[in-house]
């Protein structure tokens, strides 16, 4: 079964809009795990507009499943994750002022840089994943970085799913096949939702994990957090 890791950035966004500690990102992480989430994801950015460095440190002792920290591997980010030692670090090439992640790595262009970063993380015993566009030709360069996994950037799939789901999934399927040939684990995330997740999971071979935040937290406003987590898990079930 593909694991569900819940990105709690949006919880922090709501908290920061008012100030104080409500809603609590730590309490949300505890409850999400109780409700069945198999991991917690955060993506701290330099301006701390949602998840803060303090949040990351506060969350570490509360994660009983898997802690996945995403981010652009600037030195302050690397120093933080090397100290915290989460189960997984997902490297994302987003600009500091990006509203959200909007592109995968050009692994060919950034090969030497990624090799150095990934070696440092793996030497610390941290599993690595790199954010990748659905491009089979990029997989061989991703493999050369030494990464354990790739995370398929699924915005294009989500946008095109309602137009033509067969053509929307095809480049992701081809990229996943190529990744499997190179022995890379496959994660996915960005704009996956209750509407499109089952189709994606059913058609991507060897999908190990999905990281979902914006849609899940938004849907929880109507359905409640526990019910929403259970609904996502049902869409990932293979029986």
PyMOL commands that set and color helices and strands:
alter all, ss='L'
color gray80, all
select helices_A, chain A and resi 9-18+25-34+53-60+75-84+111-123+136-144+155-161+165-181+197-203+214-223+225-236
alter helices_A, ss='H'
color red, helices_A
select strands_A, chain A and resi 3-7+39-42+67-71+88-91+127-132+149-153+185-189+207-212
alter strands_A, ss='S'
color yellow, strands_A
deselect
rebuild
show_as cartoon
